[in-house]
Amino acid sequence: MTSAPLAFRVFNEIGIVERLSRTMFDRVMPDGLALPQFVVLNHFVRLGASTPRCGSAPRSRSRARR
């Protein structure tokens, strides 16, 4: 046997797990909250930001590099 069928099975299982986990996520989150929005909110919580200010952090970083 070649490794192609094994590789296909592995990636197929990964795809199935991803789909099932996304479906479970969609069921437990409030209506209107998508996964990308949750990821951004989770990022701000881990940083300890109380209120995100759109665009302020990237501008201050870009000025510091100049």
N, C-alpha and C positions, 0 to 999 in steps of 0.2 A: 504494500500500500504506500501511496505517496502522502506527503504531509498536507496537501491541499484539502482533502476531506476533513482532516483533524482541525486545521485552521478554520475552515468554514463552520464546523460544529462549535468551536470555541466562540467565534464572533457571533454566531447565531444565538448562543446562550446568553452572551453579554447583551445583545439587543433585546432578548426576551426579558431579562432582569430589569433593564432600563425602562422598558415599556410598563412593566408591572409596578415598578417603584414610582414612576410618574403618575400612573393611575391612582395609586394609593395616596400620593401627595395631593392630587386634585380633589380627592374625596374628603380629606381632613382639613384643607385650607378653606377660609371663608370665600364666599363667591366673589369673583373679580380679582383675586390675588393669583397672579401667574407665577410660575417658577422663577423666571428672571427677576421679577419684583421681589420675591422672597430672598433670592440670593443677594441682591443689593441691600435689603434691610438687614439681613444676617451679617453682611460685611460691616455695616455701620455699627451694629450692636457689638461685634467683636472688637472694633476699634475704640469703643466707648464714647462715640459721638452721640450727644443728646438730640441734636437736630441737625440733619445734613443740610449744608448750604451748597446749592448747585453751582458748580464751576469755581468756587473760591479756592479749593485746595489745588487743583491743577495749575491755576494762574500763579499762585504763590510759589509753587515748586519750579515752574518754568522761569520765573524771575531769579530764583536763587541760583540756577545753573548758568545764567549769563555772566 
